[in-house]
Amino acid sequence: MHAQLGELVPGRDTSLTFDENFADSAQVAAEVGENQALAANLRDQLVEVEAAVERIDAGTYGTCETCGGPIGADRLDAMPSARFCISHA
């Protein structure tokens, strides 16, 4: 994920060259906005994965943060960084 985030950092992509034409400017702005949204999503996922690793280290992985009960195996298979059981999701 760190590598993917690095690829989306504003200003790193030198392939986006354009003239002052409005249509080109709008396209570049749209692509920059999309990259920023992707980077934000990746940052959020990275935070969740890192928190899951901390729970593994602490021995609390698979335990709901709300009720303290187990998080089902199917839920963890679908979303390994899940912090809550299905009842508290």
Buried (B, 14 or more C-beta within 10 A) or exposed (E): EEEEBEEBEEEEBEEEEEEEEEEEEEEBEEEBEEBEEBBEEBEEBBEBEEEBEEBEEEEEBBBBEEEEEEBBEEBBEEBEBBBBBEEEE
